[in-house]
């Protein structure tokens, strides 16, 4: 099981820089970078909710499940 973080895609679609998002949700740029790169071990629901609110999207737009064979 692999969870792919598609935050960069949503940022590009919304024409927003990660620095702007970090400021809007009150998260450090370093922590947002860890989330964007998939290196974060977890994400709080409050953070996910804030990201979805600012980007006007659903959690499923940001996170994608890919099985070990690379199939969706």
Order of alpha helices (4+ residues) and beta strands (2+ residues): beta-alpha-alpha-alpha-alpha-alpha-beta
